[in-house]
Amino acid sequence: MTIIIFLIILGLLILSHEFGHFFVAKRSGIRVDEFGLGFPPRLFGLRWGETTYSLNLIPFGGFVKIYGENPDEESLTGADRARAISAQSKWVQALVLVAGVTMNLVLAWLLLIIAFSTTGLPAEVGSAPAGYTLDNPQVTIVAIEPNSPADLAELTVGDRIVHLRVNNEKLTSPTIETIQSFVATHPTSEIIVGYIRAHSPSIKPTIAERAVRPANIGTNSEPAIGVGLEVIGNLHLPLHRAIIAGTQSLWHLTKSTAIGLVSFLGGLLGGQKGTLDQVTGPVGLVGLVGDASALGFGYLLFFTAILSINLAILNLLPIPALDGGRLFFLLIEKIKGSPIKPAVANAFNLTGFVLLMGLMLLVTWSDILKFFT
C-alpha cells in the first residue's frame, strides 16, 4: 500500500509539472508531440489529436515532448517550423519553461489549503491566527541531539511526552519548563520517560516508556537528555483562513527549502564529508511516505506539498536538461543576440540528463545501503 501511495504521489507531482509546460505550450500555439508519464521505453501510448499520451517503464519522472525543444533540421526548416518552440519569442519560451515550476508551487499551495481546512496540521502554540486555538496541545519532541541519551533510548521526533518518573516521584501533565526542572533535579538518576508515539487515527494511542540517564551534551554544563521540545497542537481553520495560512506556509517552506538546497550544494561542491547522506532518493522516499501516511491524511498532504516545492526549486537549478538550464541558455541567447548552435545545446542537455540519471542511481544505491547500516 505504501508503494502504491508513493506512485500516486509521484504521478501527481509529475503530472502537475508537465501539465504546466503542456498547457502554456498549447495555449501559445506550439506543437506538443508527446505527454509522457515515466521515462522510456514506452509501455503504451494513446494518440489524441496531434499529441501522444504515453505511459513509460521507468517511473521516476515524466516529460512533455515539445516540437523544436531540441532543435533539428525538421523543426528549423520543416513545414511546421513556425510552431516550434525555438521559433517563438524568448518571452514565450521562458513562460513555457517556468510553467512547470509554477504548477508545482500551485499544487503545494492547494495541498496546504486542503490540509488546513480538513484534517488540520501540526502547529506550535502561539502560531495560531487571532481567534483560533490549537486542538490537543502537548509537549512534543521536535529535535534530538545525535548520540544523546534520548537518541540512544530510541526516542524520536514527534513523540509526545506525557510523564516523567524517578522511583516513586512522578511528573504528570508536564510543561517544557517542568520537564527541564525535573531533569535538572535528577542529574544522575535513570529517568523513565512516558510518551505517546503518533499513530494512524484508526489506532488507539498507547503510552510507552523509555529509560534515559541525563549526561553532559556538547558545551552544556548541566546534564540533559538531548531533546528539543515545543508545545504542538493541531491547527484546523475555515477555508478563508486556510487560504491565508496556506499562502504563508508556502512562502516559508519555499524559502527554507531554497536555503537548505544552497547549503547542501555548497557542502557537496566543497567536498564536505557525509553530504550525500543528507539526500533521499526514490527508495528512501517510499519509507518517508509510509511514515507520513501512518500519521494521518493531513501529514501526507503536507509531505506531498514539501515534495512539490522541492521539485520546483530543483528544476530551477541552471543545470542542462532541467528547466533552469534551458532558461540559462535563453539568457545567453538574449545577451549574445543569436541562438546557441543546436548541436551544442543538444549535447549539453544530453550530458546533463546522463549526469542526473547517474546521480539518481547513486542516491538510490545510498538509500539501499542505509537499510543495512
C-alpha positions in Angstrom: 0.0 0.0 0.0 2.9 2.4 0.8 4.4 1.8 -2.7 1.0 2.4 -4.3 0.6 5.7 -2.3 4.2 6.7 -3.3 3.5 6.1 -7.0 0.3 8.1 -6.8 2.1 11.0 -5.2 5.0 10.7 -7.7 2.5 10.7 -10.6 0.6 13.7 -9.2 3.9 15.7 -8.9 5.0 14.8 -12.4 1.6 15.4 -14.0 1.2 18.8 -12.4 4.7 19.9 -13.5 4.4 18.6 -17.1 0.9 19.9 -17.4 2.2 23.4 -16.8 4.6 23.0 -19.7 1.8 21.3 -21.8 -0.9 23.9 -21.1 1.2 27.0 -21.8 2.7 25.5 -24.9 -0.7 24.5 -26.3 -2.1 28.0 -25.4 0.9 29.6 -27.3 0.2 27.6 -30.4 3.3 25.4 -30.0 3.1 21.8 -31.2 3.2 19.2 -28.5 4.2 15.8 -29.8 4.0 13.7 -26.6 3.0 13.9 -22.9 4.7 11.1 -21.1 4.5 9.7 -17.5 7.7 8.0 -16.7 10.8 7.6 -18.9 11.1 5.3 -22.0 10.9 2.6 -23.0 7.2 3.1 -23.7 4.7 0.7 -22.3 1.8 2.0 -24.3 0.5 5.3 -25.8 -2.7 6.9 -26.9 -2.8 9.5 -29.7 -5.3 12.3 -29.3 -5.2 15.0 -31.9 -1.5 15.7 -32.6 -0.3 14.6 -29.2 0.6 11.1 -28.0 -0.1 10.4 -24.3 2.2 7.7 -23.1 3.0 5.5 -20.0 6.6 4.5 -19.8 8.6 1.8 -18.0 10.9 3.9 -15.7 8.5 5.5 -13.2 10.8 8.2 -11.7 10.0 11.1 -13.9 8.0 12.3 -16.8 8.2 14.6 -19.8 6.5 16.7 -22.4 8.0 16.4 -25.9 7.6 19.9 -27.4 8.3 20.4 -31.0 11.7 22.2 -31.5 12.7 21.8 -27.9 15.9 20.0 -29.1 16.3 21.8 -32.5 16.9 19.6 -35.5 16.7 20.0 -39.3 12.9 19.4 -39.4 12.0 21.9 -36.6 14.3 24.6 -38.1 13.3 24.3 -41.8 10.3 22.0 -42.0 6.7 22.9 -42.9 5.7 23.2 -39.3 8.7 25.2 -38.2 6.6 28.2 -37.2 5.0 26.1 -34.4 8.4 25.0 -33.0 9.2 26.4 -29.5 12.5 27.6 -30.9 10.7 29.8 -33.4 8.8 31.7 -30.6 10.0 34.8 -28.8 12.3 34.4 -25.8 9.4 35.6 -23.6 7.1 32.8 -24.7 9.8 30.2 -24.4 10.5 31.4 -20.9 6.8 31.2 -20.0 6.7 27.6 -21.2 9.7 26.6 -19.2 8.6 28.4 -16.0 5.1 26.9 -16.2 6.2 23.6 -14.8 7.7 25.1 -11.7 4.7 27.3 -11.2 2.3 24.4 -11.3 4.3 22.6 -8.7 4.1 25.6 -6.4 0.3 25.9 -7.1 -0.1 22.2 -6.3 1.8 22.7 -3.0 -0.4 25.7 -2.1 -3.6 23.8 -2.8 -2.5 20.8 -0.7 -1.7 23.1 2.2 -5.1 24.8 2.0 -6.8 21.4 1.9 -4.9 20.1 4.9 -5.5 23.2 7.0 -9.3 23.2 6.1 -9.9 19.5 6.5 -7.8 17.5 8.9 -5.7 20.4 10.2 -1.9 20.5 10.5 0.5 20.4 13.5 1.5 23.9 14.7 3.3 25.4 17.7 1.3 27.1 20.4 1.2 30.8 19.7 1.3 30.4 15.9 -2.5 30.2 15.5 -4.2 33.2 14.0 -6.1 35.5 16.3 -9.4 34.0 17.4 -8.3 30.4 16.8 -6.8 27.8 19.2 -4.9 24.6 18.7 -6.6 21.2 19.4 -4.9 18.9 21.9 -1.7 20.8 22.6 1.1 18.6 24.0 4.8 18.8 24.7 6.4 17.2 21.7 9.9 16.3 20.8 10.9 18.4 17.7 14.7 17.7 17.7 17.1 15.1 19.1 20.8 15.5 19.5 22.7 12.7 17.8 24.2 10.1 20.3 22.5 11.8 23.2 20.7 9.8 25.9 17.4 10.4 24.2 18.8 9.2 20.9 20.3 6.1 22.5 17.0 5.4 24.2 15.4 5.5 20.7 13.1 8.4 21.4 12.1 10.0 18.1 10.9 13.4 16.7 7.2 13.6 17.1 7.0 11.7 20.4 4.6 13.4 22.8 5.8 13.4 26.4 3.1 12.6 29.0 5.0 12.0 32.2 8.5 11.6 33.7 9.2 9.3 36.7 12.1 8.5 39.0 11.3 5.8 41.5 8.1 7.0 43.3 8.4 10.6 42.1 6.3 11.3 39.0 5.8 14.4 36.9 2.4 14.4 35.2 0.8 16.9 32.8 4.3 18.2 32.0 5.3 21.5 30.5 8.6 22.4 28.9 9.7 24.3 32.0 8.7 21.5 34.4 10.4 18.9 32.2 13.6 20.9 32.2 13.4 21.4 36.0 12.8 17.7 36.6 15.8 16.6 34.6 18.0 19.3 36.3 17.0 18.0 39.8 17.8 14.4 38.8 21.2 14.8 37.1 22.4 11.2 37.8 19.2 9.3 38.1 17.6 7.0 35.5 14.5 8.9 34.3 11.6 7.0 32.9 10.1 9.0 30.1 6.5 8.2 29.3 5.5 9.1 25.7 2.9 8.6 23.0 4.1 7.9 19.5 1.9 9.2 16.8 -0.2 6.6 15.0 -2.9 6.5 12.4 -6.2 8.0 13.7 -7.7 4.5 13.5 -5.2 3.1 16.0 -5.7 4.0 19.7 -2.6 5.6 21.0 -0.8 3.9 23.9 1.7 5.2 26.4 5.2 3.6 26.2 8.2 4.3 28.4 12.0 4.6 27.9 14.7 4.8 30.5 17.0 7.8 30.0 20.0 8.9 32.1 21.0 12.6 31.7 24.5 13.4 30.5 26.6 16.5 29.6 25.9 17.3 26.0 28.3 19.5 24.0 29.2 22.6 25.8 26.2 22.4 28.1 27.5 22.3 31.7 24.2 20.9 33.1 23.1 17.3 32.4 20.4 17.0 29.8 18.7 14.2 27.8 19.3 15.9 24.4 15.9 16.8 23.1 14.3 20.0 21.7 10.8 20.5 22.9 7.8 22.5 21.7 4.1 22.5 22.6 2.4 21.2 19.4 -1.3 21.0 18.7 -3.5 20.6 15.6 -4.5 23.8 13.8 -7.8 23.5 11.9 -9.0 26.5 10.0 -12.1 27.5 8.0 -11.5 27.9 4.3 -10.9 31.6 4.1 -8.3 31.4 6.9 -6.8 28.2 5.4 -6.1 30.1 2.2 -4.1 32.7 4.1 -2.3 30.1 6.2 -1.5 28.0 3.1 0.0 31.1 1.4 2.1 31.9 4.4 3.3 28.3 4.8 4.1 28.1 1.1 6.3 31.2 1.3 8.2 29.9 4.4 8.6 26.4 3.2 9.9 27.6 -0.2 12.4 30.0 1.4 13.7 27.4 3.8 13.9 24.7 1.1 15.9 27.1 -1.2 18.3 28.0 1.7 18.7 24.3 2.6 19.5 23.4 -1.1 22.1 26.2 -1.4 23.7 24.9 1.8 23.7 21.3 0.6 25.2 22.2 -2.8 27.9 24.3 -1.0 28.8 21.3 1.1 28.7 18.9 -1.9 31.0 21.2 -4.0 33.3 21.7 -1.0 33.7 18.0 -0.6 32.1 18.1 2.9 32.0 14.5 4.3 28.6 12.9 4.6 26.9 15.4 2.3 25.4 12.6 0.2 23.9 11.0 3.3 21.6 14.1 3.6 19.9 13.2 0.3 17.0 10.8 0.0 16.1 9.2 -3.3 13.1 7.2 -4.5 13.8 4.2 -2.3 14.1 6.3 0.8 11.0 8.4 -0.1 8.9 5.3 -0.1 9.7 4.9 3.6 9.0 8.5 4.3 5.7 8.4 2.5 4.8 5.4 4.7 5.7 7.3 7.8 3.6 10.3 6.7 0.6 8.3 5.8 0.7 6.4 9.1 0.4 9.8 10.9 -2.8 10.7 9.0 -4.1 12.3 5.8 -3.1 15.8 6.8 0.5 14.8 7.3 0.5 13.0 3.9 -0.8 16.2 2.2 1.8 18.3 4.0 4.6 15.9 3.0 3.4 15.9 -0.6 3.4 19.7 -0.6 7.0 19.7 0.6 8.0 17.3 -2.2 6.3 19.5 -4.8 8.2 22.6 -3.5 11.5 20.6 -3.7 10.7 19.6 -7.2 10.0 23.2 -8.2 13.2 24.5 -6.7 15.4 21.7 -8.1 14.1 22.3 -11.6 15.2 26.0 -11.4 18.8 25.0 -11.0 20.9 26.1 -14.0 21.8 22.5 -15.0 21.4 21.3 -18.6 18.3 19.2 -19.1 16.5 20.9 -16.3 14.2 23.9 -16.8 16.7 26.2 -15.1 19.4 25.0 -17.6 17.2 25.8 -20.5 16.3 29.2 -19.0 20.0 29.9 -18.7 20.5 29.1 -22.4 17.7 31.6 -23.2 19.5 34.2 -21.2 22.8 33.5 -23.0 21.0 33.8 -26.4 19.3 37.0 -25.3 22.7 38.5 -24.3 24.6 37.4 -27.4 21.7 38.2 -29.8 21.8 34.9 -31.6 20.8 31.3 -31.0 23.1 28.7 -29.5 24.1 26.2 -32.1 21.6 23.3 -31.9 24.3 20.7 -31.7 25.9 22.4 -28.7 22.6 22.9 -26.9 21.6 19.2 -27.5 25.0 18.0 -26.4 24.8 19.9 -23.1 21.2 18.8 -22.5 22.1 15.1 -23.1 25.1 15.4 -20.9 23.0 17.0 -18.1 20.4 14.2 -18.4 23.0 11.5 -18.2 24.6 13.1 -15.1 21.2 13.5 -13.4 20.4 9.8 -14.1 23.8 8.9 -12.7 23.1 10.9 -9.6 19.7 9.3 -9.2 21.3 5.8 -9.3 24.0 6.9 -6.8 21.4 8.3 -4.4 19.2 5.2 -4.8 22.2 3.0 -4.0 22.9 5.1 -1.0 19.3 4.6 0.1 19.7 0.9 -0.2 22.9 0.9 1.8 21.1 2.7 4.7 18.9 -0.3 5.2 21.9 -2.4 6.1 23.8 0.1 8.3 
